[in-house]
Amino acid sequence: RWAGLWMLLLAPLADAVPDTNRHYTFIYFENGYPTRLAGSRRAQSMANRVARENPDVVVQTGFYSLRIDCDTMQLSGYDAVQGSDYLAALNEDLRRFSPAKLTLRMEKGGVDYTCTSAVVQRKDAPLVRLIESGRFVQRFDLVGLVFTASNGTVLEEMGRLEITAWADHAVFTLDLSGIEGVERTGIMLVSPAGKKHVAVAEGARAVLALEPHLDRACEPLAPSAFVREASVVASGKPIRHGFDEEEHALRFDLPMARFAYPKDAGRVNEFAIELFNPSGEDAVLPLVFKEISPVEITGTGMLLCEDSDGRPTGIPVQISKNWHNDPAKRVKHDGPWIRGYAMVPLKAGERRRLRLRVVTGFWGQVPAVSHAHLSVIGYGGNWKWDESALGAWGESMCYDPSQHLGSSFITDVRPAFTFGKSTKPYAWTENLGGGDFLVYFDRDNTYRWAKRLKTAYLWTGPNMTEVHYSGITDDEKIRFNYRIRSVRTADYHRRFHAFQYEFLEDVETPKRLVFHQMAADYYNTAKFERYFVGQGGGDGQEFRNDAGLVGYAPNPIPFNDAWISIDDSAGSKDPAGARRGILSMQATLNGRPFPVYLHVFGKGRGRNSFDLAPESVARSYSVGDVVRGELEFVMPAKSTALYWGADREFAGRLAAYGDNARQAVADEQTHNLRMPVSVGQGTLLQRYPLEIRAADGDVLADFTIDRGGIG
């Protein structure tokens, strides 16, 4: 039972290291995502038309900010920023934007053309696309650039501008390879201080790399000066590496050995890298790790460790990936690919040996957990989509913060360690998807979209993940923060959803205000006929699902310190091998306990959702109110016949349940959420996952767990 105890021992607050704390990036549409008017699950009347009229993309880092007016192709913001730290910046709004002049030119057939605007959305395709997103790098492109000659002639073909924004530098790549006959290409940026930066190239591609906060151009990085060794640990064979101009980084091409489960469980690909800073000044090296032939993309993670003893360095590695492609369309950056990004600080003259460990499905003998950005360019999407996995053989839960594809924050949801329709282990399972956080219709019944959406990838695996999302409603009345955590385990899919809603203005008698939703209004794939609600052990109270329900059921269900086990029969069109379970962990209003309820909501299709809210979804809130809460989500297998995982203790409990397998959800509350913990030194922040603020002195923590701990 102790093998699955997840514990966070947080160090006492220490003096910040300013530069490394500022190694972060965010990207967001300032006015919200410009929703598509075609192909959306929502009614066209709900489209975010304000955002469509002002599709401004903002890049925020610890050192600088950019703002791009995507339809006019003007650079309306180009500023130095004195950033704080990664998590604090989630709720720091940029207020100052100083315009710079961006000019994109080309010569074709002896005629000069200048980019005068851009198309942001077409009915058949979105034209502002997020390629990679994470802690260190935001990479996106605009593929609808309109070029006009001096005589007013508009070029029929459209061009592409790609921007790769690292925490401390940005690269502008004008790629006109899709336009036949381009003879010369140029980029000119005039900063707010009047400094001119120019890149001109023969042919169809020009690249301009800048440090916006210093208002200067970047010098190329010579691999021979900075890289002393790059090799495969197992064989000693060197790996190819070089300077990537479009990302302005040192790139390492990783030859990946193939995996076969369970034979290769616990094996990792390892690479030795020795870096050197030959200059007389401290430096930060931007590194890109590219898998040559990607393997098991859904659950891959990367760790930078000390080469001497394998200890993690604490330097994160951002993961961005894509496995979608459409051979009929063949768009730039479609899949499959996976890349890791890191920023490694080196003192002047420092030599450092590192070991890159690529985790593929397992960490040790237990399946690893991961949470990272998944590019959906090859699928037909264009903005942020995050994917979290247990192991590396399918998605466990996906997140679409801007709701650009799934029309809900939580999209695909799948159990782990159960047999899907393939009846084989290590395979994709059924989709019991859909869910949401804030569902907010104001008193006029207008749906309020989110804007200034940011994501902080604090931990991306392999033992635990912690990813934060923040934003503000488009009426500027509610600021929200979500913390999503998941854990490495071998029994079932588990994760923790925490929310905080800060009311910046009064919200009076909203038509509907919901804190969290399992199954969503416009994304709901699970079919079920009954569910059970209880507290602690026992069978719980049985409820029948109302297939004809439209709107809310009349009697909300009290849900403080309670659980619900949903007896799912199918996910999409596939039989369900697991049950969805939700456990209430805490809820407060202004720091005091706050009664919450489950409201069953239907749209007449039988696939009803469960909304977490106060007794009334129309409750009013006052300026200054703060609502906090957290839920645990679990998906235990229905029976031993459907479970193929390696947790024998769980398999034994499943066998003992017989027809009452919903008891697994009750056990999660009894043995984990109610786990008794006493702390002698340090401060108990949360009992599960166990979170302790370390004490000062030689003893960081002294604590006792009397019983419990499953998974």
Secondary structure, DSSP 8 states (H G I E B T S, - for coil): -GGG--EEEE-------HHHHT--EEEEETT-----SSS-SS-GGGS-HHHHH--EEEEEESSEEEEEETTTTEEEEEEE-----TTGGGG--------BEEEEEEEETTEEEEEEEE--B-SS-BSEEEEEESSSEEEEEEEEEEEEETTS-B-SS-EEEEEEEESS-EEEEEE-TTSTTEEEEEEEEE-TT--EEEEEEESSEEEEEEETTTTEE-----HHHHEEEEEETTT--B--EEEETTTTEEEEEE------TTTTTT--EEEEEEEE--SSS-EEEEEEEEESS--SGGGEEEEEEETTT--B-S---EEEEE----TTT--TT-SSEEEEEEEEEE-TT-EEEEEEEEEESEETTEE-EEEEEE--TTTT--S--EEEEETTSS-SEEE-TT-SSSSSSEEEE--SSB--TT-SSSS-------EES-EEE-TT--B--EEEEEEEEEEE-SSEEEEEEEEEETTS-EEEEEEEEEE--SS-EEEEEEEEEEESS-B-S-SEEESEEES-SS---EEEEEEEEESSSS--EEEE--TT-EEE-SS-EE-TT-EEEEEEEEETTEE-SB-EEEEEEEEEETTEE---EEEEEEESSS--EEEEESS-TT--B-TT-EEEEEEEEEE-BSSGGGB--S-HHHHHHHHHHTT-TTHHHHHHIIIIIT--EEEEESEEEEETTEEEE--SSS---EEEE-S----
